[in-house]
Amino acid sequence: MDDRYMQFGGQFAVPPSSFQRYHVYSFHHLDDLAFMRFCNEAFSYFPDLQNYLDSIRSLFRNHGWEGDGRIQLFWLPPFVVNSHDTHGIYCFHVKQNNNGTSWIASPIALRFKGLNHLSEEIYP
C-alpha cells in the first residue's frame, strides 16, 4: 500500500469499499466544526481520492443523509474510544444544510448518549 495512506495511523490504508462497514449516527446538532478537516483537503494526495469520497457519500446516503453539506474528518483520542493504542480513530462527519442534522461515521461503535445509531451492530 502506498505510504501516503499511512498519515492517519494507517486507518485509510484500506479499499474505499471498507467504509460501508462503518457505524453511522445522526445527532442534532454539532455547531463548532472548526476542529474538523474537509475530506477533500485531508485526502488530497490520495491517488484515488474520488473513490474514497464517493464511498463515504454512499455510506451517509444509505443511512438518510440528503446529500448536502461538506464531508469532514475528525479524530477521537484513544482514551475516548477505550483503545489501548496511541492512534485513536478517525471519524467522518457531514452537517446537512437544510436542517442542521449531523451525520457521523465511525469504524467502531460509539457508546455516547444522544447519538442515534443508524447501523446494525457489526462489531458486538
N, C-alpha and C positions, 0 to 999 in steps of 0.2 A: 504494500500500500504506500502511496505517495506520502512523504514526510509532512506535506502541507496539512494533512488531515490530523496530525498529532498535536496541533496547537491547543486543542480543547481537551487535553488529557486522553486523547485517543477515542473519545466518545463518538466522534463522527467518522472514524475510520471504518465505516460500515456502508453497505449499499443503501441508497436513499429509501428503498422499499422497507427497510427495517423500522422506519418511523411509524409505519402503520401499526406496530405493536405498542406504541406509547399509550399511556393513560391520559385521557382528556378530561378536563374540568372546565366548568364555567363559574364565574364569580362576578357579582355586581358590587362594586366597581373598583378597579385599580386605577388610581388617578396620578400617582407620581411615577412616570415612566422614564425619568431621566437616567436611571441606572441601567437601562436595558439598551443593548446594541441592536441596530437593524440587521436582520439576517443577510440581506443582500450586501451589506458592507462587511460584516464579520466573516462571511464566506467568499468574499470577492476573489480570492486567489484559488478557490476550488475549481479544477478543470471542468467539472460537471455541475456548476452552481445551479443552473436552471432545473436540473433533475432533482436536486435537493429541495429547492423552493417549491417545485410542483408537488413533491411528495408531502411536504409539510402542509401546503394549502389543501391538498386532498384529504389529509387526516382531519384537519379542522372542519372542512365542509361536510365530511361524513358524520360529524357529530353536531351539526346545526349551525355552524358559522355561515353567515350570508355572503362572505367574500370581500367585504370592505375592511379597510384598515391595513396597516403595515406589520408584517410579522417581525417579532423581535426575539432576542435571545437573552436569557439571564442565568446567573449562576447561583446555586444554593450550596453553602459550605457543608462539609461532611457532618458537622455536629447537628445541623438542621435535619438532615435526612438519615441520621442514625448510621452513618458509614464509618468504618474504621480506617479507611484510606485517607489520603490527603487531597484527593481530587475534587470531591463533591460531585455535583451533577449539573448539567446544563439543561434548561427547560426552554420551551418556546412559548411565546405569548403573542396574542393579537387582540387589540381592542376594537370591537365592532363600532363603526362610526355612528350608525343610526340610533343606537340605544345604549352605548357605553358598556355593553357586556364584554368582559374579559374572558378569553379562551386561553387555557394553559395546557400544554402537553409535556409530560414528564416520562422519562424512561423507567421510573419506578413509581409505585403507588405513593401518593402523598396523603398523609394522615392528619390533615388540618381541618378543624371545624369550619364550616361555612363554605367549603369548596363543594360544588355539585359535581360528583363523579359521574361521568357520562359513558365510560368504557366498562366492559365486562372485566371482571378480575382476571388478569392474565398471569400475574405472579402472586400467589396467595401470601 
